[in-house]
Amino acid sequence: FKSLPIVTKTFLVSTLLGGTLLSFGMVSPYDMVLTWDMIKNKFHFWKLFTTFIYAGKFSFNFAMHTYVLYENCKRYEANPFNTGAGGTSADFIYMLLL
């Protein structure tokens, strides 16, 4: 776990934490998905972040989603495409946000 790149590690732990909170009923799925009305009218700015880590409750689909997320993030961050900015973790974060 210590050898994982920082963005991959953060993304993976956040996804696992979101799945745990959903599975134990601490948050509802509606609290994690992107809803522009809730952001604009009720200032639920965390939805801009939690929409990226939403993978549902623990299930086989959750496990497959998390595994594919882990492999793709790890591979990209280990050997990134050079966009002219050096191909660092910052480029990876920028790609995720777009």
N, CA, C and O atoms as a GROMACS GRO file, in nm:
protein
  392
    1PHE      N    1   0.082  -0.120   0.000
    1PHE     CA    2   0.000   0.000   0.000
    1PHE      C    3   0.087   0.126   0.000
    1PHE      O    4   0.050   0.227  -0.060
    2LYS      N    5   0.201   0.118   0.067
    2LYS     CA    6   0.290   0.234   0.075
    2LYS      C    7   0.352   0.269  -0.060
    2LYS      O    8   0.392   0.383  -0.083
    3SER      N    9   0.360   0.172  -0.149
    3SER     CA   10   0.424   0.196  -0.278
    3SER      C   11   0.329   0.257  -0.382
    3SER      O   12   0.372   0.294  -0.491
    4LEU      N   13   0.201   0.269  -0.349
    4LEU     CA   14   0.105   0.329  -0.442
    4LEU      C   15   0.130   0.478  -0.456
    4LEU      O   16   0.168   0.544  -0.360
    5PRO      N   17   0.109   0.532  -0.576
    5PRO     CA   18   0.118   0.678  -0.593
    5PRO      C   19   0.010   0.748  -0.510
    5PRO      O   20  -0.094   0.690  -0.480
    6ILE      N   21   0.036   0.872  -0.474
    6ILE     CA   22  -0.048   0.943  -0.376
    6ILE      C   23  -0.192   0.965  -0.425
    6ILE      O   24  -0.285   0.951  -0.346
    7VAL      N   25  -0.210   0.999  -0.550
    7VAL     CA   26  -0.347   1.024  -0.600
    7VAL      C   27  -0.425   0.894  -0.607
    7VAL      O   28  -0.542   0.889  -0.571
    8THR      N   29  -0.360   0.787  -0.652
    8THR     CA   30  -0.425   0.656  -0.658
    8THR      C   31  -0.465   0.611  -0.518
    8THR      O   32  -0.575   0.561  -0.498
    9LYS      N   33  -0.376   0.628  -0.423
    9LYS     CA   34  -0.402   0.588  -0.284
    9LYS      C   35  -0.520   0.667  -0.227
    9LYS      O   36  -0.608   0.609  -0.164
   10THR      N   37  -0.521   0.797  -0.249
   10THR     CA   38  -0.628   0.882  -0.198
   10THR      C   39  -0.762   0.847  -0.263
   10THR      O   40  -0.864   0.839  -0.195
   11PHE      N   41  -0.761   0.828  -0.394
   11PHE     CA   42  -0.882   0.794  -0.468
   11PHE      C   43  -0.938   0.658  -0.422
   11PHE      O   44  -1.059   0.644  -0.404
   12LEU      N   45  -0.850   0.560  -0.404
   12LEU     CA   46  -0.891   0.426  -0.363
   12LEU      C   47  -0.949   0.427  -0.221
   12LEU      O   48  -1.055   0.370  -0.197
   13VAL      N   49  -0.880   0.493  -0.128
   13VAL     CA   50  -0.928   0.499   0.010
   13VAL      C   51  -1.061   0.574   0.018
   13VAL      O   52  -1.151   0.535   0.092
   14SER      N   53  -1.074   0.683  -0.059
   14SER     CA   54  -1.199   0.759  -0.060
   14SER      C   55  -1.315   0.675  -0.113
   14SER      O   56  -1.426   0.681  -0.060
   15THR      N   57  -1.290   0.598  -0.219
   15THR     CA   58  -1.394   0.512  -0.275
   15THR      C   59  -1.435   0.404  -0.176
   15THR      O   60  -1.554   0.375  -0.160
   16LEU      N   61  -1.337   0.344  -0.109
   16LEU     CA   62  -1.368   0.242  -0.008
   16LEU      C   63  -1.442   0.302   0.111
   16LEU      O   64  -1.534   0.239   0.164
   17LEU      N   65  -1.404   0.420   0.152
   17LEU     CA   66  -1.474   0.487   0.262
   17LEU      C   67  -1.617   0.522   0.222
   17LEU      O   68  -1.709   0.504   0.302
   18GLY      N   69  -1.637   0.571   0.100
   18GLY     CA   70  -1.773   0.600   0.053
   18GLY      C   71  -1.860   0.476   0.047
   18GLY      O   72  -1.977   0.480   0.085
   19GLY      N   73  -1.803   0.364   0.000
   19GLY     CA   74  -1.878   0.238  -0.002
   19GLY      C   75  -1.913   0.189   0.136
   19GLY      O   76  -2.022   0.135   0.157
   20THR      N   77  -1.822   0.209   0.231
   20THR     CA   78  -1.848   0.168   0.369
   20THR      C   79  -1.961   0.251   0.428
   20THR      O   80  -2.053   0.197   0.490
   21LEU      N   81  -1.955   0.382   0.409
   21LEU     CA   82  -2.060   0.468   0.463
   21LEU      C   83  -2.197   0.437   0.402
   21LEU      O   84  -2.298   0.440   0.471
   22LEU      N   85  -2.199   0.407   0.272
   22LEU     CA   86  -2.326   0.370   0.208
   22LEU      C   87  -2.377   0.236   0.256
   22LEU      O   88  -2.497   0.220   0.281
   23SER      N   89  -2.288   0.138   0.270
   23SER     CA   90  -2.330   0.003   0.309
   23SER      C   91  -2.385  -0.002   0.450
   23SER      O   92  -2.477  -0.079   0.478
   24PHE      N   93  -2.331   0.078   0.540
   24PHE     CA   94  -2.378   0.078   0.678
   24PHE      C   95  -2.488   0.181   0.703
   24PHE      O   96  -2.530   0.200   0.817
   25GLY      N   97  -2.533   0.247   0.598
   25GLY     CA   98  -2.646   0.339   0.609
   25GLY      C   99  -2.615   0.470   0.675
   25GLY      O  100  -2.706   0.538   0.722
   26MET      N  101  -2.488   0.509   0.681
   26MET     CA  102  -2.451   0.636   0.743
   26MET      C  103  -2.482   0.755   0.653
   26MET      O  104  -2.507   0.865   0.702
   27VAL      N  105  -2.479   0.733   0.523
   27VAL     CA  106  -2.519   0.835   0.426
   27VAL      C  107  -2.607   0.768   0.322
   27VAL      O  108  -2.598   0.647   0.301
   28SER      N  109  -2.690   0.846   0.258
   28SER     CA  110  -2.773   0.790   0.151
   28SER      C  111  -2.704   0.815   0.017
   28SER      O  112  -2.622   0.906   0.006
   29PRO      N  113  -2.736   0.735  -0.083
   29PRO     CA  114  -2.676   0.758  -0.215
   29PRO      C  115  -2.708   0.898  -0.269
   29PRO      O  116  -2.628   0.954  -0.344
   30TYR      N  117  -2.821   0.952  -0.233
   30TYR     CA  118  -2.859   1.085  -0.280
   30TYR      C  119  -2.763   1.193  -0.227
   30TYR      O  120  -2.747   1.297  -0.290
   31ASP      N  121  -2.700   1.167  -0.111
   31ASP     CA  122  -2.605   1.262  -0.055
   31ASP      C  123  -2.473   1.264  -0.131
   31ASP      O  124  -2.394   1.357  -0.115
   32MET      N  125  -2.448   1.163  -0.214
   32MET     CA  126  -2.319   1.152  -0.282
   32MET      C  127  -2.323   1.187  -0.430
   32MET      O  128  -2.220   1.219  -0.488
   33VAL      N  129  -2.440   1.182  -0.491
   33VAL     CA  130  -2.447   1.207  -0.636
   33VAL      C  131  -2.456   1.357  -0.664
   33VAL      O  132  -2.497   1.435  -0.578
   34LEU      N  133  -2.416   1.394  -0.783
   34LEU     CA  134  -2.414   1.534  -0.824
   34LEU      C  135  -2.554   1.582  -0.859
   34LEU      O  136  -2.616   1.531  -0.952
   35THR      N  137  -2.601   1.679  -0.784
   35THR     CA  138  -2.730   1.743  -0.809
   35THR      C  139  -2.708   1.892  -0.807
   35THR      O  140  -2.684   1.951  -0.701
   36TRP      N  141  -2.716   1.955  -0.923
   36TRP     CA  142  -2.684   2.097  -0.932
   36TRP      C  143  -2.777   2.184  -0.849
   36TRP      O  144  -2.734   2.285  -0.794
   37ASP      N  145  -2.904   2.146  -0.837
   37ASP     CA  146  -2.996   2.225  -0.757
   37ASP      C  147  -2.954   2.229  -0.610
   37ASP      O  148  -2.963   2.333  -0.545
   38MET      N  149  -2.907   2.116  -0.559
   38MET     CA  150  -2.863   2.110  -0.419
   38MET      C  151  -2.736   2.192  -0.398
   38MET      O  152  -2.716   2.251  -0.292
   39ILE      N  153  -2.650   2.195  -0.498
   39ILE     CA  154  -2.527   2.274  -0.486
   39ILE      C  155  -2.560   2.423  -0.493
   39ILE      O  156  -2.508   2.502  -0.414
   40LYS      N  157  -2.646   2.459  -0.586
   40LYS     CA  158  -2.678   2.600  -0.608
   40LYS      C  159  -2.767   2.657  -0.497
   40LYS      O  160  -2.745   2.769  -0.451
   41ASN      N  161  -2.868   2.582  -0.456
   41ASN     CA  162  -2.966   2.635  -0.361
   41ASN      C  163  -2.933   2.607  -0.215
   41ASN      O  164  -2.964   2.689  -0.128
   42LYS      N  165  -2.872   2.492  -0.186
   42LYS     CA  166  -2.846   2.455  -0.047
   42LYS      C  167  -2.698   2.448  -0.012
   42LYS      O  168  -2.663   2.411   0.099
   43PHE      N  169  -2.612   2.483  -0.108
   43PHE     CA  170  -2.468   2.491  -0.087
   43PHE      C  171  -2.405   2.359  -0.043
   43PHE      O  172  -2.320   2.356   0.047
   44HIS      N  173  -2.446   2.249  -0.105
   44HIS     CA  174  -2.388   2.118  -0.078
   44HIS      C  175  -2.266   2.098  -0.168
   44HIS      O  176  -2.269   2.019  -0.263
   45PHE      N  177  -2.160   2.170  -0.136
   45PHE     CA  178  -2.041   2.169  -0.220
   45PHE      C  179  -1.965   2.036  -0.217
   45PHE      O  180  -1.888   2.009  -0.308
   46TRP      N  181  -1.986   1.953  -0.113
   46TRP     CA  182  -1.917   1.824  -0.106
   46TRP      C  183  -1.959   1.732  -0.219
   46TRP      O  184  -1.887   1.638  -0.253
   47LYS      N  185  -2.075   1.757  -0.279
   47LYS     CA  186  -2.122   1.672  -0.389
   47LYS      C  187  -2.032   1.684  -0.512
   47LYS      O  188  -2.031   1.595  -0.596
   48LEU      N  189  -1.957   1.794  -0.523
   48LEU     CA  190  -1.861   1.807  -0.632
   48LEU      C  191  -1.747   1.707  -0.618
   48LEU      O  192  -1.687   1.668  -0.718
   49PHE      N  193  -1.716   1.666  -0.496
   49PHE     CA  194  -1.612   1.566  -0.470
   49PHE      C  195  -1.668   1.425  -0.463
   49PHE      O  196  -1.612   1.333  -0.523
   50THR      N  197  -1.778   1.408  -0.390
   50THR     CA  198  -1.828   1.272  -0.366
   50THR      C  199  -1.882   1.204  -0.491
   50THR      O  200  -1.893   1.082  -0.495
   51THR      N  201  -1.914   1.281  -0.591
   51THR     CA  202  -1.961   1.219  -0.715
   51THR      C  203  -1.850   1.137  -0.782
   51THR      O  204  -1.880   1.043  -0.855
   52PHE      N  205  -1.724   1.172  -0.757
   52PHE     CA  206  -1.612   1.098  -0.814
   52PHE      C  207  -1.586   0.967  -0.740
   52PHE      O  208  -1.533   0.872  -0.799
   53ILE      N  209  -1.622   0.961  -0.612
   53ILE     CA  210  -1.591   0.841  -0.534
   53ILE      C  211  -1.712   0.750  -0.517
   53ILE      O  212  -1.702   0.646  -0.451
   54TYR      N  213  -1.825   0.786  -0.575
   54TYR     CA  214  -1.946   0.704  -0.561
   54TYR      C  215  -1.934   0.578  -0.647
   54TYR      O  216  -1.919   0.586  -0.769
   55ALA      N  217  -1.940   0.462  -0.582
   55ALA     CA  218  -1.938   0.334  -0.653
   55ALA      C  219  -2.050   0.243  -0.605
   55ALA      O  220  -2.055   0.127  -0.644
   56GLY      N  221  -2.138   0.294  -0.521
   56GLY     CA  222  -2.248   0.214  -0.469
   56GLY      C  223  -2.212   0.141  -0.342
   56GLY      O  224  -2.105   0.161  -0.285
   57LYS      N  225  -2.304   0.056  -0.298
   57LYS     CA  226  -2.282  -0.025  -0.178
   57LYS      C  227  -2.191  -0.142  -0.211
   57LYS      O  228  -2.167  -0.172  -0.328
   58PHE      N  229  -2.141  -0.209  -0.107
   58PHE     CA  230  -2.056  -0.325  -0.128
   58PHE      C  231  -2.131  -0.434  -0.202
   58PHE      O  232  -2.239  -0.476  -0.160
   59SER      N  233  -2.075  -0.477  -0.312
   59SER     CA  234  -2.132  -0.584  -0.393
   59SER      C  235  -2.024  -0.629  -0.489
   59SER      O  236  -1.911  -0.580  -0.484
   60PHE      N  237  -2.057  -0.722  -0.575
   60PHE     CA  238  -1.960  -0.766  -0.676
   60PHE      C  239  -1.929  -0.652  -0.772
   60PHE      O  240  -1.814  -0.633  -0.811
   61ASN      N  241  -2.031  -0.576  -0.809
   61ASN     CA  242  -2.009  -0.460  -0.897
   61ASN      C  243  -1.916  -0.357  -0.832
   61ASN      O  244  -1.832  -0.298  -0.899
   62PHE      N  245  -1.934  -0.336  -0.702
   62PHE     CA  246  -1.846  -0.244  -0.629
   62PHE      C  247  -1.702  -0.293  -0.633
   62PHE      O  248  -1.610  -0.215  -0.654
   63ALA      N  249  -1.683  -0.423  -0.611
   63ALA     CA  250  -1.548  -0.480  -0.612
   63ALA      C  251  -1.483  -0.466  -0.749
   63ALA      O  252  -1.366  -0.432  -0.758
   64MET      N  253  -1.558  -0.493  -0.855
   64MET     CA  254  -1.504  -0.480  -0.990
   64MET      C  255  -1.473  -0.334  -1.023
   64MET      O  256  -1.370  -0.304  -1.082
   65HIS      N  257  -1.562  -0.244  -0.987
   65HIS     CA  258  -1.540  -0.102  -1.012
   65HIS      C  259  -1.414  -0.054  -0.940
   65HIS      O  260  -1.333   0.019  -0.997
   66THR      N  261  -1.399  -0.094  -0.814
   66THR     CA  262  -1.283  -0.053  -0.736
   66THR      C  263  -1.155  -0.112  -0.791
   66THR      O  264  -1.052  -0.044  -0.794
   67TYR      N  265  -1.158  -0.237  -0.836
   67TYR     CA  266  -1.039  -0.299  -0.893
   67TYR      C  267  -0.997  -0.230  -1.023
   67TYR      O  268  -0.879  -0.203  -1.043
   68VAL      N  269  -1.092  -0.203  -1.110
   68VAL     CA  270  -1.061  -0.135  -1.237
   68VAL      C  271  -1.011   0.006  -1.209
   68VAL      O  272  -0.917   0.053  -1.274
   69LEU      N  273  -1.073   0.075  -1.114
   69LEU     CA  274  -1.028   0.208  -1.075
   69LEU      C  275  -0.884   0.204  -1.026
   69LEU      O  276  -0.802   0.288  -1.064
   70TYR      N  277  -0.853   0.107  -0.940
   70TYR     CA  278  -0.718   0.091  -0.886
   70TYR      C  279  -0.616   0.065  -0.996
   70TYR      O  280  -0.512   0.130  -1.000
   71GLU      N  281  -0.645  -0.029  -1.083
   71GLU     CA  282  -0.550  -0.064  -1.189
   71GLU      C  283  -0.527   0.052  -1.286
   71GLU      O  284  -0.412   0.083  -1.319
   72ASN      N  285  -0.634   0.115  -1.330
   72ASN     CA  286  -0.619   0.224  -1.426
   72ASN      C  287  -0.548   0.344  -1.366
   72ASN      O  288  -0.461   0.404  -1.430
   73CYS      N  289  -0.582   0.379  -1.244
   73CYS     CA  290  -0.516   0.493  -1.179
   73CYS      C  291  -0.369   0.463  -1.155
   73CYS      O  292  -0.283   0.548  -1.179
   74LYS      N  293  -0.340   0.344  -1.107
   74LYS     CA  294  -0.201   0.307  -1.079
   74LYS      C  295  -0.117   0.309  -1.206
   74LYS      O  296  -0.005   0.360  -1.206
   75ARG      N  297  -0.169   0.254  -1.312
   75ARG     CA  298  -0.094   0.250  -1.439
   75ARG      C  299  -0.074   0.390  -1.496
   75ARG      O  300   0.034   0.422  -1.544
   76TYR      N  301  -0.177   0.471  -1.491
   76TYR     CA  302  -0.162   0.605  -1.548
   76TYR      C  303  -0.064   0.688  -1.466
   76TYR      O  304   0.020   0.758  -1.522
   77GLU      N  305  -0.074   0.678  -1.335
   77GLU     CA  306   0.013   0.761  -1.252
   77GLU      C  307   0.157   0.711  -1.254
   77GLU      O  308   0.250   0.790  -1.233
   78ALA      N  309   0.178   0.582  -1.279
   78ALA     CA  310   0.314   0.528  -1.288
   78ALA      C  311   0.380   0.565  -1.420
   78ALA      O  312   0.501   0.585  -1.424
   79ASN      N  313   0.303   0.574  -1.528
   79ASN     CA  314   0.358   0.605  -1.659
   79ASN      C  315   0.263   0.701  -1.731
   79ASN      O  316   0.193   0.660  -1.824
   80PRO      N  317   0.259   0.828  -1.689
   80PRO     CA  318   0.160   0.921  -1.744
   80PRO      C  319   0.194   0.967  -1.885
   80PRO      O  320   0.309   0.963  -1.928
   81PHE      N  321   0.091   1.011  -1.953
   81PHE     CA  322   0.108   1.072  -2.083
   81PHE      C  323   0.160   1.213  -2.061
   81PHE      O  324   0.102   1.289  -1.982
   82ASN      N  325   0.267   1.249  -2.128
   82ASN     CA  326   0.326   1.380  -2.108
   82ASN      C  327   0.244   1.484  -2.185
   82ASN      O  328   0.241   1.485  -2.308
   83THR      N  329   0.180   1.571  -2.110
   83THR     CA  330   0.097   1.674  -2.171
   83THR      C  331   0.173   1.803  -2.194
   83THR      O  332   0.115   1.904  -2.235
   84GLY      N  333   0.302   1.801  -2.168
   84GLY     CA  334   0.383   1.920  -2.181
   84GLY      C  335   0.414   1.982  -2.047
   84GLY      O  336   0.499   2.070  -2.036
   85ALA      N  337   0.344   1.936  -1.944
   85ALA     CA  338   0.367   1.988  -1.809
   85ALA      C  339   0.451   1.892  -1.727
   85ALA      O  340   0.470   1.914  -1.607
   86GLY      N  341   0.503   1.787  -1.787
   86GLY     CA  342   0.590   1.695  -1.716
   86GLY      C  343   0.527   1.562  -1.684
   86GLY      O  344   0.600   1.467  -1.653
   87GLY      N  345   0.396   1.550  -1.691
   87GLY     CA  346   0.329   1.423  -1.665
   87GLY      C  347   0.334   1.381  -1.520
   87GLY      O  348   0.365   1.265  -1.490
   88THR      N  349   0.305   1.470  -1.428
   88THR     CA  350   0.311   1.441  -1.286
   88THR      C  351   0.172   1.405  -1.232
   88THR      O  352   0.076   1.392  -1.308
   89SER      N  353   0.163   1.390  -1.101
   89SER     CA  354   0.034   1.361  -1.038
   89SER      C  355  -0.063   1.477  -1.056
   89SER      O  356  -0.185   1.456  -1.058
   90ALA      N  357  -0.012   1.598  -1.069
   90ALA     CA  358  -0.099   1.713  -1.092
   90ALA      C  359  -0.172   1.700  -1.226
   90ALA      O  360  -0.288   1.739  -1.237
   91ASP      N  361  -0.104   1.646  -1.327
   91ASP     CA  362  -0.170   1.622  -1.456
   91ASP      C  363  -0.281   1.518  -1.442
   91ASP      O  364  -0.385   1.528  -1.506
   92PHE      N  365  -0.257   1.418  -1.358
   92PHE     CA  366  -0.356   1.314  -1.335
   92PHE      C  367  -0.480   1.372  -1.267
   92PHE      O  368  -0.593   1.339  -1.304
   93ILE      N  369  -0.460   1.459  -1.168
   93ILE     CA  370  -0.573   1.523  -1.100
   93ILE      C  371  -0.650   1.610  -1.198
   93ILE      O  372  -0.773   1.612  -1.197
   94TYR      N  373  -0.578   1.682  -1.281
   94TYR     CA  374  -0.643   1.768  -1.382
   94TYR      C  375  -0.727   1.684  -1.478
   94TYR      O  376  -0.838   1.723  -1.515
   95MET      N  377  -0.673   1.569  -1.519
   95MET     CA  378  -0.747   1.480  -1.609
   95MET      C  379  -0.875   1.428  -1.539
   95MET      O  380  -0.980   1.418  -1.603
   96LEU      N  381  -0.865   1.394  -1.412
   96LEU     CA  382  -0.983   1.345  -1.339
   96LEU      C  383  -1.091   1.452  -1.328
   96LEU      O  384  -1.210   1.422  -1.336
   97LEU      N  385  -1.050   1.574  -1.310
   97LEU     CA  386  -1.147   1.682  -1.294
   97LEU      C  387  -1.214   1.723  -1.425
   97LEU      O  388  -1.324   1.778  -1.426
   98LEU      N  389  -1.146   1.695  -1.536
   98LEU     CA  390  -1.209   1.726  -1.664
   98LEU      C  391  -1.303   1.616  -1.699
   98LEU      O  392  -1.367   1.620  -1.804
   0.00000   0.00000   0.00000
